[in-house]
Structures are given as C-alpha cells and as structure tokens.
C-alpha cells in the first residue's frame, strides 16, 4: 500500500510540474514554441490534464483513507491483544498455575517433642492431615488469596490426606515439619489463627510446635502438575 501511495504522489508531482511548465510556456512566445497548435487545442489539452490531475487526487485521497482504516484496525487489534493477554494472566492467577507473591505469613507446624505417657495415644503428638486442613481452612476463610504447603500449591482440587507417617498433598508425600505459606492480610490471618479457642490453641494442647511469622512479601509457587479433568465439561450457561 505504501508503494501505491508513493507512485500516486509521484504522478501528481510530475503532473503539477508539467502543468506549471505548460502555463509558463503559454505566457511566452507561444507561436514560436508551438506554432502548429491553436488556442482551442491547447484548451483541450489543459482540460484533459486537469481531469487527470483530479483523478489522481481522488486516487490519492482513497489511498489515504485506506491507510487510515488500516492504522485504525491495527490500533484496535493491539488493544484487543492486550486485553486478551490481561484476561489470560488473570485466568492463570485464578487457576493457581503461576507463581505469585505479596504480603503474607508462614505457619510452621511440627510434631511435639513431648513423649506420650503410658495412658496417652502417641498419635496425638504428631501432625496429621486434619491438623493441616484446620489451619488452611482458617486461612482461606480469613481471606488468604494463595496458599502452599512445603512448596505445593493448594487448588480447589488439591487433596490433603494421611499417607502413613507422612501427608499426601497433590499426590506428593510430605513429612513434618510443614511450612504453610499464605498471601493476604497477614495481621488478620494471624489474628484468626490465634483467636481464643482457635486452631493454634487447640493444636498446642498436645504440644505440637506452631510458629507464625508475618512478612511484607512471601512467594507462593504455581501448580506444576498437569491439570486433567475426566468428567468436567464447560456448561452451556454463563
């Protein structure tokens, strides 16, 4: 398109130069330069040249309109691409498949160092899957936006269940100590954990070691395992 534009513009310039030269020649010794042409014939040539000039100007205007249309479409295309990119990034954040960072805290929970008495169940003094679930449920209910456990990102499909002496999270076996990282209002999150009669008080009854630390910035990794759905399909409604 730029080539056509330059050709049209060049043609217009040549034509204008020819008309200017023609006008200069017509004001001079006309009979000496073109003695065989009558005034009427020159008028016909001039009108034809003006017509060609008008046609070239119309073509030039059309090319300019086409250029503006292409530029407008390109601008709209860039805007659409940027919007789609933002929507994709937001979807990745919501899906939990990308690493995120922000203000938050860590909760480290470990087995009790106290030995069980003869009348006590030793299982009460070690960390179980239900203990981790209680902590993560409180964090989620208190507004945590992202949670990981020993580097395993928690999604809606993540499982936390007992696997012998360890706990399985995302089908990965993890042993104590467990470091739970959460992004959110760390003051509010810690207050929810430490409330009277809350989860920390209950777990500490058997001597489980729990340490809560707040940070201005923590990092929660993305979910790295493949996401597969056997029965899930997009619905017809919104």
C-alpha positions as CSV (number, residue, x, y, z in Angstrom):
1,X,0.0,0.0,0.0
2,X,2.9,2.4,0.7
3,X,4.2,1.7,-2.8
4,X,0.9,2.6,-4.4
5,X,0.9,5.8,-2.2
6,X,4.3,6.8,-3.4
7,X,3.5,6.1,-7.0
8,X,0.4,8.2,-6.9
9,X,2.1,11.0,-5.1
10,X,5.0,11.0,-7.7
11,X,2.5,11.1,-10.5
12,X,0.7,14.1,-9.0
13,X,4.0,15.9,-8.6
14,X,5.0,15.2,-12.2
15,X,1.6,16.3,-13.5
16,X,1.7,19.5,-11.5
17,X,5.2,20.3,-12.8
18,X,4.0,19.6,-16.3
19,X,1.1,22.0,-15.9
20,X,3.3,24.7,-14.4
21,X,5.7,24.4,-17.3
22,X,2.8,24.4,-19.7
23,X,1.5,27.6,-18.1
24,X,4.9,29.3,-18.3
25,X,5.3,28.3,-21.9
26,X,1.8,29.6,-22.8
27,X,2.6,33.1,-21.4
28,X,5.8,33.4,-23.5
29,X,6.2,33.4,-27.3
30,X,3.6,30.8,-27.9
31,X,3.7,31.0,-31.6
32,X,7.5,30.5,-31.6
33,X,7.4,27.3,-29.4
34,X,4.3,25.6,-30.6
35,X,3.3,27.3,-33.9
36,X,1.1,24.5,-35.0
37,X,-1.3,24.4,-32.0
38,X,-4.3,26.7,-31.9
39,X,-5.7,28.1,-28.7
40,X,-8.7,25.7,-28.8
41,X,-6.4,22.7,-29.0
42,X,-4.4,23.9,-26.0
43,X,-7.6,24.4,-24.1
44,X,-8.5,20.8,-24.8
45,X,-5.0,19.6,-23.6
46,X,-5.3,21.7,-20.5
47,X,-8.7,20.4,-19.6
48,X,-7.5,16.8,-20.1
49,X,-4.6,17.5,-17.9
50,X,-6.8,18.9,-15.2
51,X,-9.1,15.9,-15.4
52,X,-6.2,13.6,-15.0
53,X,-5.0,15.6,-12.0
54,X,-8.4,15.4,-10.4
55,X,-8.5,11.6,-11.0
56,X,-5.0,11.2,-9.4
57,X,-6.1,13.4,-6.5
58,X,-9.1,11.2,-5.9
59,X,-6.9,8.1,-6.0
60,X,-4.6,9.7,-3.6
61,X,-7.4,10.5,-1.2
62,X,-8.7,7.0,-1.5
63,X,-5.2,5.7,-0.6
64,X,-5.1,8.0,2.4
65,X,-8.5,6.7,3.6
66,X,-7.3,3.1,3.2
67,X,-4.2,3.9,5.2
68,X,-6.2,5.4,8.0
69,X,-8.5,2.4,8.0
70,X,-5.5,0.0,8.3
71,X,-4.0,2.1,11.1
72,X,-7.3,2.2,13.0
73,X,-7.7,-1.6,12.6
74,X,-4.2,-2.2,13.8
75,X,-4.7,0.0,16.8
76,X,-7.9,-1.9,17.7
77,X,-6.1,-5.2,17.1
78,X,-3.4,-4.2,19.5
79,X,-6.0,-3.2,22.1
80,X,-7.8,-6.5,21.7
81,X,-4.5,-8.4,22.0
82,X,-3.5,-6.5,25.2
83,X,-7.0,-7.2,26.7
84,X,-6.8,-10.9,25.9
85,X,-3.3,-11.0,27.4
86,X,-4.6,-9.5,30.6
87,X,-7.5,-11.9,30.7
88,X,-5.1,-14.8,30.2
89,X,-2.9,-13.6,33.0
90,X,-5.9,-13.2,35.3
91,X,-7.1,-16.7,34.4
92,X,-3.6,-18.1,35.2
93,X,-3.6,-16.3,38.6
94,X,-7.1,-17.6,39.4
95,X,-6.2,-21.1,38.3
96,X,-3.1,-21.1,40.5
97,X,-0.8,-22.2,37.8
98,X,1.6,-19.3,38.0
99,X,3.8,-18.2,40.9
100,X,2.5,-15.2,42.9
101,X,3.9,-13.0,45.7
102,X,2.7,-10.5,48.1
103,X,2.2,-9.6,51.8
104,X,1.5,-12.7,53.9
105,X,2.7,-15.1,56.6
106,X,4.1,-18.6,57.2
107,X,2.8,-21.1,59.6
108,X,5.3,-23.8,60.6
109,X,3.9,-26.8,62.4
110,X,5.9,-29.7,63.7
111,X,5.5,-32.8,65.8
112,X,5.5,-32.4,69.6
113,X,8.8,-33.1,71.4
114,X,6.9,-34.3,74.4
115,X,6.8,-38.1,74.8
116,X,3.4,-39.7,75.2
117,X,2.6,-41.2,78.6
118,X,1.6,-44.8,79.1
119,X,-2.1,-43.8,79.1
120,X,-1.8,-41.4,76.1
121,X,-2.1,-42.1,72.4
122,X,1.2,-41.3,70.7
123,X,-0.7,-40.3,67.6
124,X,-2.0,-37.2,69.4
125,X,1.5,-35.8,69.5
126,X,2.3,-35.8,65.7
127,X,0.9,-33.7,62.9
128,X,-1.9,-35.2,61.0
129,X,-3.7,-34.2,57.8
130,X,-6.7,-32.9,59.7
131,X,-4.4,-30.5,61.6
132,X,-3.1,-29.0,58.3
133,X,-6.7,-28.9,57.0
134,X,-7.8,-26.9,60.0
135,X,-5.1,-24.3,59.5
136,X,-5.7,-24.0,55.8
137,X,-9.4,-23.7,56.3
138,X,-9.0,-20.9,58.7
139,X,-6.6,-19.1,56.4
140,X,-9.0,-19.4,53.4
141,X,-12.0,-18.3,55.5
142,X,-9.9,-15.3,56.6
143,X,-9.2,-14.1,53.1
144,X,-5.9,-15.8,52.1
145,X,-5.6,-15.5,48.3
146,X,-3.0,-18.1,47.7
147,X,-1.7,-21.0,49.9
148,X,1.1,-23.5,49.6
149,X,2.4,-26.3,51.8
150,X,6.1,-27.1,51.5
151,X,6.1,-25.8,48.0
152,X,2.8,-27.5,46.9
153,X,0.2,-25.0,45.7
154,X,-3.2,-25.6,47.0
155,X,-6.0,-25.6,44.4
156,X,-9.7,-26.5,44.7
157,X,-8.8,-30.0,43.5
158,X,-5.8,-30.4,45.9
159,X,-6.1,-33.3,48.4
160,X,-4.6,-33.4,51.9
161,X,-4.8,-36.8,53.4
162,X,-2.8,-39.1,55.6
163,X,-0.2,-41.4,53.9
164,X,1.3,-43.4,56.7
165,X,3.9,-41.4,58.6
166,X,3.6,-38.5,56.0
167,X,0.8,-36.4,54.5
168,X,0.0,-36.5,50.8
169,X,-0.6,-33.1,49.1
170,X,-1.2,-33.1,45.4
171,X,-0.2,-36.7,45.4
172,X,3.2,-35.7,46.8
173,X,4.2,-37.2,50.2
174,X,5.4,-34.6,52.7
175,X,6.8,-35.2,56.2
176,X,6.9,-32.8,59.1
177,X,7.8,-30.0,59.6
178,X,5.1,-28.5,57.5
179,X,5.5,-24.9,56.3
180,X,2.2,-23.3,55.2
181,X,2.7,-20.1,53.2
182,X,-0.3,-17.8,52.7
183,X,-0.7,-14.5,50.8
184,X,-3.2,-12.0,52.3
185,X,-3.7,-9.6,55.2
186,X,-1.1,-11.1,57.5
187,X,-2.4,-9.3,60.6
188,X,-5.9,-10.5,60.0
189,X,-4.7,-14.0,59.1
190,X,-2.6,-14.3,62.3
191,X,-5.4,-13.0,64.4
192,X,-7.8,-15.6,63.1
193,X,-5.3,-18.3,63.8
194,X,-4.6,-17.1,67.4
195,X,-8.1,-16.3,68.4
196,X,-9.2,-17.8,71.8
197,X,-10.3,-21.3,71.4
198,X,-9.0,-21.3,67.8
199,X,-6.9,-23.7,65.9
200,X,-3.5,-22.8,67.3
201,X,-4.7,-23.1,70.9
202,X,-6.3,-26.5,70.1
203,X,-3.3,-27.9,68.4
204,X,-0.9,-26.6,71.1
205,X,-2.8,-28.5,73.7
206,X,-0.8,-31.6,72.8
207,X,2.5,-29.8,72.4
208,X,2.5,-29.5,68.6
209,X,5.1,-26.8,67.8
210,X,3.5,-24.0,65.8
211,X,5.3,-20.8,64.7
212,X,3.7,-18.0,62.9
213,X,5.7,-15.3,61.1
214,X,4.5,-12.3,59.2
215,X,6.3,-10.9,56.1
216,X,5.9,-8.0,53.8
217,X,6.5,-10.3,50.9
218,X,6.2,-14.1,50.5
219,X,6.2,-16.2,47.4
220,X,3.7,-19.0,46.6
221,X,4.7,-21.2,43.7
222,X,2.4,-22.2,40.9
223,X,0.8,-25.6,40.5
224,X,3.2,-27.5,38.2
225,X,1.4,-30.8,37.7
226,X,-0.8,-31.4,34.7
227,X,-4.5,-30.4,35.2
228,X,-6.7,-33.2,33.9
229,X,-10.5,-33.5,34.0
230,X,-12.3,-36.7,33.2
231,X,-15.8,-35.7,33.8
232,X,-15.7,-31.9,33.8
233,X,-17.0,-30.1,30.7
234,X,-17.9,-26.4,30.0
235,X,-21.5,-25.6,30.8
236,X,-24.0,-24.1,28.4
237,X,-24.9,-21.2,30.6
238,X,-22.8,-18.4,31.9
